[in-house]
């Protein structure tokens, strides 16, 4: 089909050229006669015959050309076109990857449904970033809490057994939270329901997430003392002290502060250059939060680095975003009714001691 189409195009083009050449020659001959220029007449006539002969030769050669040669020339032309098209396509894909992801995200939002469990409203859906799928849950008019299913020290819990009904209580949205030791005991600071379990220690990295008794979220690098600590408010950026801390957990660092990527932490956390499964806690406004989780190593071998996390958080209009524990600990789940189990997007590959949760009644889960 390509060969036939090529012959037709070639024939039409040749005939067109023939007509144009003939018209040009006729014009020259007319002008030479009119201006009594016999030499020009002879030259135009000779040139015209040569052009016509050349065009006829090309046309005849093209018509008599063996099909193998025609196909070879056609295939070569197609191959060259394919190479150029591939280069153009790759560049277009690279240039528009973010726009494509945004379009998919908009479609996801368009098709999302609002879930309501008792007094808690939240949206749960998936989207993509650079071709990689991730899940996010947006919660409105709520308070986040740090939840340690067994604060006595054993900490042998994961979302799988929580989802099975153990210790679930009034929890509707749950994601993993803090870092921990090899024996699955938590590291750093841990406060649950106003009870200080671990005071933590001063750190060079502002890697402890805190929630006070007024529902304000902040971050700090200081140890808890007498149930309180000086922290930086996540939304205002102001230092706050003297308020009772209801929840606190140590993880990695802020990744978005004041609506901008917190690049000062980019080179201060060793694995921020690596592509890993990540868990992100996001504050969009007072009472408005988003939990974001992607799948990474151990699931499909991919993930996000610091820049990716910041870009996704900003896409979701996070004024403040905090990087929780990730890797094999990454987990996110929710449920549509207190009478049914959780719907996990991804579950931990190992036990985890602490979680960020949202509850149906906006009251802290009891724990133990």
DALIN-V347672 format. One record per residue. RES is the residue in one letter. SS is DSSP state (2 for helix, 1 for strand, 0 for the rest). NEAR is the number of other ideal C-beta (glycine too) atoms within 12 Angstrom. Layout:
RES:SS:NEAR
RES:SS:NEAR
//
This chain:
X:0:10
X:2:20
X:2:23
X:2:14
X:2:15
X:2:25
X:2:24
X:2:16
X:2:17
X:2:26
X:2:20
X:2:16
X:2:18
X:2:26
X:2:20
X:2:16
X:2:21
X:2:24
X:2:17
X:2:18
X:2:25
X:2:23
X:2:17
X:2:19
X:2:27
X:2:19
X:2:18
X:2:26
X:2:25
X:2:17
X:2:17
X:2:22
X:2:18
X:2:13
X:0:14
X:0:10
X:0:16
X:2:14
X:2:14
X:2:22
X:2:23
X:2:16
X:2:18
X:2:27
X:2:22
X:2:17
X:2:21
X:2:27
X:2:18
X:2:16
X:2:25
X:2:26
X:2:16
X:2:18
X:2:27
X:2:20
X:2:16
X:2:21
X:2:23
X:2:15
X:2:17
X:2:25
X:2:17
X:2:13
X:0:20
X:0:13
X:2:17
X:2:11
X:2:16
X:2:23
X:2:20
X:2:17
X:2:21
X:2:24
X:2:18
X:2:16
X:2:20
X:2:19
X:2:16
X:2:14
X:2:16
X:2:14
X:2:14
X:2:14
X:2:14
X:2:14
X:2:14
X:2:14
X:2:15
X:2:14
X:2:13
X:2:14
X:2:17
X:2:15
X:2:12
X:2:16
X:2:21
X:2:21
X:2:16
X:2:20
X:2:26
X:2:22
X:2:16
X:2:25
X:2:28
X:2:17
X:2:16
X:2:26
X:2:22
X:2:13
X:2:14
X:0:20
X:0:14
X:1:18
X:1:26
X:1:22
X:1:31
X:0:22
X:0:20
X:1:36
X:1:26
X:1:35
X:1:31
X:1:38
X:1:31
X:1:28
X:1:36
X:1:28
X:1:39
X:0:28
X:0:19
X:1:30
X:1:29
X:1:43
X:1:39
X:1:42
X:1:47
X:1:35
X:1:41
X:1:24
X:0:19
X:0:40
X:0:35
X:0:46
X:1:45
X:1:47
X:1:47
X:0:44
X:0:38
X:0:29
X:0:28
X:0:16
X:0:19
X:0:16
X:0:34
X:0:23
X:0:37
X:0:35
X:2:43
X:2:26
X:2:23
X:2:39
X:2:29
X:0:17
X:0:16
X:0:19
X:0:27
X:0:35
X:0:25
X:0:28
X:1:40
X:1:43
X:1:49
X:1:50
X:1:55
X:1:51
X:0:52
X:0:44
X:0:37
X:1:35
X:0:19
X:0:10
X:0:14
X:0:28
X:0:25
X:1:40
X:0:28
X:0:38
X:1:41
X:1:40
X:1:45
X:1:38
X:0:30
X:0:23
X:1:24
X:1:28
X:1:35
X:1:31
X:1:23
X:0:32
X:0:20
X:0:20
X:0:24
X:0:13
X:0:29
X:0:36
X:0:36
X:1:46
X:1:52
X:1:48
X:1:45
X:1:31
X:0:21
X:0:18
X:0:30
X:0:29
X:1:45
X:1:39
X:1:44
X:1:41
X:0:28
X:0:31
X:0:27
X:0:36
X:1:20
X:0:14
X:0:24
X:1:26
X:0:39
X:0:25
X:1:36
X:1:29
X:1:28
X:0:40
X:0:28
X:0:19
X:0:19
X:0:14
X:1:17
X:1:28
X:0:20
X:0:16
X:0:27
X:1:25
X:1:44
X:1:35
X:1:47
X:1:49
X:1:50
X:1:44
X:0:48
X:0:41
X:1:41
X:1:47
X:1:46
X:1:40
X:1:31
X:0:20
X:0:24
X:1:19
X:1:29
X:0:37
X:2:20
X:2:20
X:2:31
X:0:24
X:0:16
X:0:23
X:0:31
X:2:15
X:2:27
X:2:31
X:2:17
X:0:21
X:0:26
X:1:35
X:0:44
X:0:53
X:1:54
X:1:50
X:1:52
X:1:44
X:1:42
X:1:32
X:1:23
X:0:22
X:0:23
X:1:29
X:1:45
X:1:43
X:1:46
X:1:51
X:1:51
X:1:43
X:0:35
X:0:31
X:0:23
X:0:21
X:0:25
X:0:16
X:0:12
X:0:24
X:0:35
X:1:37
X:0:31
X:2:36
X:2:25
X:2:38
X:2:48
X:2:36
X:2:32
X:2:41
X:2:41
X:2:30
X:2:34
X:0:37
X:0:23
X:0:39
X:0:29
X:1:42
X:1:46
X:1:51
X:1:51
X:1:44
X:0:43
X:0:47
X:2:34
X:2:27
X:2:40
X:0:43
X:0:46
X:1:45
X:1:39
X:1:41
X:0:35
X:0:25
X:0:18
X:0:22
X:0:12
X:0:16
X:0:23
X:0:36
X:1:25
X:1:29
X:1:34
X:1:39
X:0:34
X:0:39
X:0:22
X:0:25
X:0:30
X:0:44
X:0:42
X:0:51
X:1:52
X:1:48
X:1:50
X:1:48
X:1:34
X:0:30
X:0:19
X:0:27
X:0:22
X:0:29
X:0:35
X:0:22
X:0:32
X:0:21
//
